[in-house]
Each structure stands twice: as C-alpha cells, then as structure tokens.
C-alpha cells in the first residue's frame, strides 16, 4: 500500500530500500533507516532524525532533503513508546553525537560474514541474549541526558537505541541524579563491585560474564575510582529485578544488540514482530528528483 507524508506518525521507522546494491543477496537491500520526529499535516512535511555520514553526526532534518527511490515504513503499535522514542531522537540530534565509521565497519563485516539479513538478526539476538549485551542499553540510558557515546552511532544503531532507551523510561536513573560521575563498563573501578560480589544482587553473574567479554580484544585499561558500571545504576532503580528478566521479556520492542546488527536485520525484526506493523510504501507528492544528499545516509 502506498502512503503519503501526511500519513506518517512520530516514531515511524522509514527504511531506505536499494534494489541495486544486492550483488550477493536475493533479498531487498536496506540502505539506511531514519526515525520520524515531527509531521506537519498542513504543510505536508516530515522531520526525521538520523545518523548522517556526510555531516558526520546525528542530526534532525526535513525528509525532503533525503529524497530516495523507495521507502518502506514500519510503525510501533505502542504509540506512547513511539512518541517517547521520537522525543529522545530529537534530544540526541542536538548533542553533536558523531556518526561512527568504526561501527559502520562492524556492520559491513557482519554483512560479509552472513548471507541474509535473517542470519545477521540471529547473530544480533544471540549477542543481546546469550552474551548479555543488553547491559549496553542500561549504560546508554544512564547517559541519556548528555552525549551517550563519544564514538557515535550508525543509522540503524541510533534508531534502535532510541527505542530501547525510551522503553526503559525511568527504570534506569540518569547518572547525575544518583551522584555517579560516569557510567562505563570498561573503565568502572573494581572496588565498586565488591559489595555486589557479597550481596549477589540479581543478575550479578550475567553482568560479570558480559564485563569479561569486553576485554577479549581490548587492552587492559586503568580503572577509574569515580566511574561506576551499568550494573550499579540498574540496581539504583526502584525495585529492579534481574536485568535479564526485563530485557529478555517477550514484551520488549527491539530485542537485539544494536551494535551487532544492520538496517536490513532491523527491518527483518520489525517485519516479524507483533509489536510493529507495516504501514506501507512511502510516496512523495509532488514527485521530487533524487537528490545527491541521499547518499549521505548510506550506512
């Protein structure tokens, strides 16, 4: 079904389809993805937030500046969550969060290793669930009021985290609100985990397995005494259960590792999820010529 800009809603995910970039795949290739933050019905205009590889950071701009050949739109059925994700995307677009070429390379390696988006998605789900990489979401949520990542994000990673962090709501407090200087799992001081070793708070073993995995290819780093972990701030939330109980619940809207993924894998997930619905193929009226600026969003 074809839809117009006026039919878009806050929080919609717009996938940029590219039938030409499909050399080794039998499926449609998803070039990029953006998140709708504002829709002006009267003017027929739509603002989106995206990771822009031309400007080199997360930005908000009019969809017409990124006109493309083909768009496919998916919508979160939870309208309150969709609106919260759109608000968070707007906030982060003002923080000069960089576009990550390093994380783009991770995606390219995944797409080289796996033949289909379903295989990439399976790897992402495994990383999220079995390797406990959902702790990354906790870390980003704790930093949400400031720049959540100095390294930055690529397009699919950005929109995924907008939804994952928005879904957490106030379950994870902002780091400043509980007196923490900085939430980090690589650099958190070991002494701050000692009390958790004794108390064995829910999810401690899973967290330590995740923490150890961070250093498989990392050099040993100096731990800083004022830095705390995602595990700390999770348990500073009110009545929080074991992290896995929350993140592995069937209710989660995007249960995947945003770092180990791709735009195609993300679309594969939402197309299969009961929490999302396919809205249609977006058509721009009046027709606009394809702009050179659309190339900036190639992941």
FITOR-494945 format. One record per residue (C-alpha): residue in one letter; y, z, x. Coordinates in Angstrom, 1 decimal, padded with zeros to 4 digits. Example, Ala and Ser with C-alpha at 12.3 -4.5 7.8 and 13.67 -1.06 7.14 Angstrom:
// residues 2
+----+--------+--------+--------+
: aa :     c2 :     c3 :     c1 :
+----+--------+--------+--------+
:  a : -004.5 :  007.8 :  012.3 :
:  s : -001.1 :  007.1 :  013.7 :
+----+--------+--------+--------+
// end
This chain:
// residues 299
+----+--------+--------+--------+
: aa :     c2 :     c3 :     c1 :
+----+--------+--------+--------+
:  x :  000.0 :  000.0 :  000.0 :
:  x :  003.4 : -000.9 :  001.3 :
:  x :  006.2 :  001.8 :  001.1 :
:  x :  009.9 :  001.8 :  001.9 :
:  x :  012.0 :  004.2 :  003.9 :
:  x :  013.1 :  005.9 :  000.6 :
:  x :  009.5 :  007.0 :  000.0 :
:  x :  009.3 :  008.9 :  003.3 :
:  x :  009.4 :  012.7 :  003.4 :
:  x :  010.2 :  015.3 :  006.0 :
:  x :  007.3 :  015.9 :  008.3 :
:  x :  005.7 :  012.5 :  007.8 :
:  x :  004.0 :  011.1 :  010.8 :
:  x :  004.8 :  007.4 :  011.5 :
:  x :  002.2 :  005.7 :  013.7 :
:  x :  003.3 :  002.5 :  015.6 :
:  x :  000.5 :  000.1 :  015.4 :
:  x : -000.1 : -002.6 :  018.1 :
:  x : -002.7 : -005.2 :  017.4 :
:  x : -002.0 : -007.0 :  020.7 :
:  x : -002.8 : -004.0 :  023.0 :
:  x : -006.5 : -004.0 :  022.2 :
:  x : -008.3 : -005.6 :  025.2 :
:  x : -011.3 : -003.4 :  025.3 :
:  x : -011.3 : -001.9 :  021.7 :
:  x : -012.5 : -003.2 :  018.4 :
:  x : -010.2 : -000.8 :  016.5 :
:  x : -006.5 : -001.0 :  015.9 :
:  x : -004.5 :  000.5 :  018.8 :
:  x : -001.8 :  003.1 :  018.1 :
:  x :  001.1 :  002.6 :  020.5 :
:  x :  003.1 :  005.8 :  019.6 :
:  x :  004.0 :  008.3 :  016.9 :
:  x :  007.2 :  009.9 :  015.6 :
:  x :  007.9 :  012.7 :  013.2 :
:  x :  010.3 :  012.3 :  010.2 :
:  x :  013.0 :  014.9 :  010.2 :
:  x :  015.5 :  013.6 :  007.6 :
:  x :  015.5 :  011.0 :  004.9 :
:  x :  018.7 :  009.7 :  003.2 :
:  x :  017.7 :  008.1 :  000.0 :
:  x :  021.1 :  006.8 : -000.9 :
:  x :  021.7 :  005.1 :  002.5 :
:  x :  018.1 :  004.1 :  002.9 :
:  x :  018.0 :  005.7 :  006.4 :
:  x :  015.5 :  007.9 :  008.1 :
:  x :  015.9 :  010.1 :  011.2 :
:  x :  012.9 :  010.8 :  013.4 :
:  x :  012.2 :  013.0 :  016.4 :
:  x :  010.2 :  011.5 :  019.3 :
:  x :  009.4 :  011.6 :  023.0 :
:  x :  011.5 :  008.7 :  024.3 :
:  x :  010.2 :  007.3 :  027.6 :
:  x :  013.4 :  005.2 :  028.2 :
:  x :  015.8 :  008.1 :  027.9 :
:  x :  013.2 :  010.4 :  029.4 :
:  x :  013.3 :  013.3 :  026.9 :
:  x :  012.7 :  014.4 :  023.3 :
:  x :  015.4 :  013.0 :  021.1 :
:  x :  016.3 :  012.5 :  017.4 :
:  x :  017.5 :  009.1 :  016.3 :
:  x :  017.5 :  006.7 :  013.4 :
:  x :  014.2 :  004.9 :  012.7 :
:  x :  016.0 :  001.6 :  012.7 :
:  x :  016.6 :  001.9 :  016.4 :
:  x :  012.9 :  001.8 :  017.0 :
:  x :  012.0 : -001.1 :  014.7 :
:  x :  008.5 : -002.2 :  015.3 :
:  x :  006.0 : -004.7 :  013.9 :
:  x :  003.8 : -002.3 :  012.0 :
:  x :  004.0 :  001.3 :  010.9 :
:  x :  001.3 :  003.4 :  009.3 :
:  x :  002.4 :  006.7 :  007.6 :
:  x :  000.4 :  009.9 :  007.1 :
:  x :  001.7 :  013.0 :  005.2 :
:  x :  000.7 :  016.7 :  005.4 :
:  x : -000.2 :  017.9 :  002.0 :
:  x :  001.3 :  021.2 :  002.7 :
:  x :  005.0 :  020.4 :  002.0 :
:  x :  006.3 :  023.7 :  003.3 :
:  x :  004.5 :  023.2 :  006.6 :
:  x :  005.7 :  019.7 :  006.8 :
:  x :  009.3 :  020.8 :  006.4 :
:  x :  008.9 :  023.6 :  009.0 :
:  x :  007.5 :  021.1 :  011.5 :
:  x :  010.4 :  018.8 :  010.8 :
:  x :  012.9 :  021.6 :  011.4 :
:  x :  011.2 :  022.6 :  014.7 :
:  x :  011.2 :  018.9 :  015.8 :
:  x :  015.0 :  018.8 :  015.2 :
:  x :  015.5 :  022.0 :  017.1 :
:  x :  013.4 :  020.9 :  020.1 :
:  x :  015.3 :  017.5 :  020.1 :
:  x :  018.4 :  019.4 :  021.1 :
:  x :  016.8 :  021.2 :  024.0 :
:  x :  016.5 :  018.4 :  026.6 :
:  x :  012.8 :  018.7 :  026.8 :
:  x :  011.6 :  015.9 :  029.2 :
:  x :  009.3 :  013.1 :  028.5 :
:  x :  006.2 :  013.7 :  030.6 :
:  x :  004.8 :  010.8 :  032.6 :
:  x :  002.2 :  013.1 :  034.1 :
:  x :  000.8 :  013.8 :  030.6 :
:  x :  001.0 :  010.2 :  029.8 :
:  x : -001.3 :  009.6 :  032.8 :
:  x : -003.8 :  012.1 :  031.4 :
:  x : -003.8 :  010.1 :  028.1 :
:  x : -004.3 :  006.8 :  030.0 :
:  x : -007.3 :  008.3 :  031.9 :
:  x : -008.8 :  009.5 :  028.6 :
:  x : -008.5 :  006.1 :  027.1 :
:  x : -010.1 :  004.6 :  030.2 :
:  x : -013.0 :  007.0 :  030.1 :
:  x : -013.7 :  006.8 :  026.3 :
:  x : -014.2 :  003.6 :  024.4 :
:  x : -012.9 :  004.7 :  021.0 :
:  x : -010.3 :  007.0 :  019.5 :
:  x : -013.1 :  009.0 :  017.9 :
:  x : -014.5 :  009.8 :  021.3 :
:  x : -011.1 :  010.8 :  022.6 :
:  x : -010.7 :  013.0 :  019.5 :
:  x : -014.2 :  014.6 :  020.1 :
:  x : -013.1 :  015.5 :  023.6 :
:  x : -009.9 :  016.9 :  022.4 :
:  x : -011.6 :  019.1 :  019.7 :
:  x : -014.1 :  020.3 :  022.3 :
:  x : -011.3 :  021.3 :  024.7 :
:  x : -009.5 :  023.1 :  021.8 :
:  x : -012.5 :  025.0 :  020.5 :
:  x : -015.1 :  025.5 :  023.3 :
:  x : -012.6 :  025.7 :  026.2 :
:  x : -010.2 :  027.9 :  024.2 :
:  x : -007.2 :  025.7 :  024.9 :
:  x : -005.7 :  026.8 :  021.6 :
:  x : -004.0 :  029.5 :  023.8 :
:  x : -001.6 :  026.7 :  024.8 :
:  x : -000.3 :  026.8 :  021.3 :
:  x :  000.4 :  030.5 :  021.5 :
:  x :  002.3 :  030.0 :  024.7 :
:  x :  004.5 :  027.3 :  023.3 :
:  x :  005.1 :  029.3 :  020.1 :
:  x :  006.3 :  032.2 :  022.1 :
:  x :  008.8 :  030.0 :  023.9 :
:  x :  009.8 :  028.1 :  020.8 :
:  x :  013.5 :  029.2 :  020.7 :
:  x :  014.1 :  027.8 :  024.2 :
:  x :  012.7 :  024.9 :  026.2 :
:  x :  008.9 :  025.3 :  025.6 :
:  x :  007.9 :  023.1 :  028.5 :
:  x :  009.7 :  022.2 :  031.8 :
:  x :  007.0 :  019.5 :  032.3 :
:  x :  007.7 :  017.9 :  028.9 :
:  x :  005.6 :  016.0 :  026.5 :
:  x :  004.4 :  012.6 :  025.5 :
:  x :  004.8 :  011.4 :  021.8 :
:  x :  001.5 :  012.5 :  020.3 :
:  x :  001.6 :  015.8 :  022.1 :
:  x :  005.1 :  016.6 :  020.9 :
:  x :  004.4 :  015.9 :  017.2 :
:  x :  001.1 :  017.8 :  017.3 :
:  x :  002.7 :  020.9 :  018.8 :
:  x :  005.5 :  020.8 :  016.2 :
:  x :  002.8 :  021.2 :  013.5 :
:  x :  000.6 :  023.7 :  015.4 :
:  x :  003.6 :  026.0 :  016.2 :
:  x :  005.2 :  025.6 :  012.7 :
:  x :  001.8 :  026.6 :  011.2 :
:  x :  001.8 :  029.8 :  013.2 :
:  x :  005.1 :  030.8 :  011.6 :
:  x :  005.9 :  034.4 :  012.6 :
:  x :  002.3 :  035.2 :  013.6 :
:  x :  003.5 :  034.9 :  017.3 :
:  x :  006.8 :  036.6 :  018.0 :
:  x :  009.4 :  034.9 :  020.2 :
:  x :  009.1 :  036.2 :  023.8 :
:  x :  012.6 :  037.6 :  023.9 :
:  x :  012.1 :  039.6 :  020.7 :
:  x :  009.4 :  041.7 :  022.3 :
:  x :  011.1 :  042.1 :  025.7 :
:  x :  009.0 :  039.6 :  027.7 :
:  x :  010.8 :  037.7 :  030.4 :
:  x :  008.4 :  034.7 :  030.2 :
:  x :  005.1 :  033.8 :  028.7 :
:  x :  002.8 :  032.0 :  031.1 :
:  x : -001.0 :  032.0 :  031.7 :
:  x : -001.0 :  030.5 :  035.2 :
:  x :  001.6 :  033.0 :  036.6 :
:  x :  001.2 :  036.1 :  034.5 :
:  x :  000.6 :  039.3 :  036.5 :
:  x : -002.9 :  040.5 :  036.6 :
:  x : -001.9 :  044.1 :  036.2 :
:  x : -000.7 :  043.4 :  032.6 :
:  x : -004.2 :  042.5 :  031.6 :
:  x : -005.8 :  045.7 :  032.8 :
:  x : -005.3 :  047.6 :  029.6 :
:  x : -006.9 :  044.8 :  027.7 :
:  x : -009.9 :  045.0 :  030.0 :
:  x : -010.3 :  048.6 :  028.9 :
:  x : -009.4 :  048.2 :  025.3 :
:  x : -011.3 :  044.9 :  024.8 :
:  x : -008.9 :  043.6 :  022.3 :
:  x : -010.3 :  040.8 :  020.1 :
:  x : -010.6 :  037.5 :  022.0 :
:  x : -010.3 :  039.0 :  025.5 :
:  x : -013.4 :  037.3 :  026.9 :
:  x : -012.3 :  033.9 :  025.4 :
:  x : -008.9 :  034.3 :  027.0 :
:  x : -010.2 :  035.2 :  030.4 :
:  x : -012.5 :  032.1 :  030.3 :
:  x : -009.5 :  030.0 :  029.4 :
:  x : -007.4 :  031.6 :  032.2 :
:  x : -010.1 :  030.9 :  034.8 :
:  x : -010.3 :  027.2 :  033.7 :
:  x : -006.6 :  026.7 :  034.5 :
:  x : -007.4 :  027.0 :  038.2 :
:  x : -010.2 :  024.6 :  038.6 :
:  x : -007.9 :  022.1 :  040.1 :
:  x : -004.9 :  024.3 :  040.8 :
:  x : -004.0 :  026.2 :  044.0 :
:  x : -003.9 :  029.9 :  043.8 :
:  x : -000.4 :  030.9 :  042.7 :
:  x :  001.6 :  034.0 :  043.1 :
:  x :  001.6 :  036.2 :  040.0 :
:  x :  005.0 :  037.5 :  038.9 :
:  x :  005.3 :  041.0 :  037.7 :
:  x :  007.7 :  040.2 :  034.8 :
:  x :  005.5 :  037.4 :  033.5 :
:  x :  003.1 :  038.0 :  030.6 :
:  x :  000.3 :  036.0 :  029.1 :
:  x : -000.3 :  034.3 :  025.8 :
:  x : -002.9 :  036.9 :  025.1 :
:  x : -000.3 :  039.7 :  025.3 :
:  x :  002.1 :  038.1 :  022.9 :
:  x : -000.7 :  037.2 :  020.4 :
:  x : -001.6 :  040.9 :  020.1 :
:  x :  002.1 :  041.8 :  019.7 :
:  x :  001.9 :  040.0 :  016.4 :
:  x :  001.2 :  042.1 :  013.3 :
:  x : -002.5 :  042.7 :  012.6 :
:  x : -003.6 :  039.6 :  014.5 :
:  x : -007.4 :  039.0 :  014.6 :
:  x : -009.2 :  037.4 :  017.5 :
:  x : -007.4 :  034.2 :  018.3 :
:  x : -010.5 :  032.1 :  017.7 :
:  x : -010.7 :  033.4 :  014.2 :
:  x : -007.4 :  031.9 :  013.4 :
:  x : -007.4 :  028.7 :  015.4 :
:  x : -011.0 :  027.7 :  014.5 :
:  x : -010.5 :  028.3 :  010.8 :
:  x : -011.0 :  025.2 :  008.6 :
:  x : -007.5 :  025.7 :  007.3 :
:  x : -005.8 :  024.5 :  010.5 :
:  x : -003.9 :  021.3 :  010.0 :
:  x : -004.4 :  019.8 :  013.5 :
:  x : -007.3 :  021.4 :  015.3 :
:  x : -007.1 :  019.6 :  018.6 :
:  x : -005.9 :  020.1 :  022.2 :
:  x : -002.5 :  018.3 :  022.2 :
:  x : -002.8 :  017.7 :  026.0 :
:  x : -006.2 :  016.1 :  025.9 :
:  x : -005.5 :  013.5 :  023.2 :
:  x : -003.7 :  010.3 :  022.3 :
:  x : -001.8 :  008.7 :  019.4 :
:  x : -005.0 :  006.9 :  018.3 :
:  x : -007.0 :  010.1 :  018.4 :
:  x : -004.3 :  011.9 :  016.4 :
:  x : -004.4 :  009.2 :  013.7 :
:  x : -008.1 :  009.3 :  013.7 :
:  x : -008.0 :  013.1 :  013.0 :
:  x : -005.4 :  012.9 :  010.1 :
:  x : -007.2 :  009.9 :  008.6 :
:  x : -010.3 :  012.1 :  008.2 :
:  x : -008.7 :  015.4 :  007.3 :
:  x : -008.4 :  016.8 :  003.8 :
:  x : -005.1 :  018.3 :  004.8 :
:  x : -003.5 :  014.9 :  005.2 :
:  x : -003.1 :  011.8 :  003.1 :
:  x : -002.4 :  008.2 :  003.9 :
:  x :  000.9 :  007.2 :  002.4 :
:  x :  000.8 :  003.6 :  003.2 :
:  x :  002.2 :  000.9 :  005.5 :
:  x :  006.0 :  001.2 :  006.0 :
:  x :  008.0 : -001.9 :  005.4 :
:  x :  011.7 : -002.1 :  006.4 :
:  x :  014.1 : -003.7 :  003.9 :
:  x :  016.0 : -005.8 :  004.7 :
:  x :  013.8 : -007.1 :  007.5 :
:  x :  015.1 : -006.3 :  010.9 :
:  x :  014.5 : -008.2 :  014.1 :
:  x :  012.2 : -006.4 :  016.6 :
:  x :  014.5 : -004.5 :  019.0 :
:  x :  013.9 : -004.2 :  022.7 :
:  x :  014.4 : -000.5 :  022.2 :
:  x :  011.0 : -000.2 :  020.5 :
:  x :  009.4 : -000.5 :  024.0 :
:  x :  010.7 :  003.0 :  024.9 :
:  x :  008.1 :  004.6 :  022.7 :
:  x :  005.1 :  003.1 :  024.4 :
:  x :  003.0 :  006.1 :  025.4 :
+----+--------+--------+--------+
// end
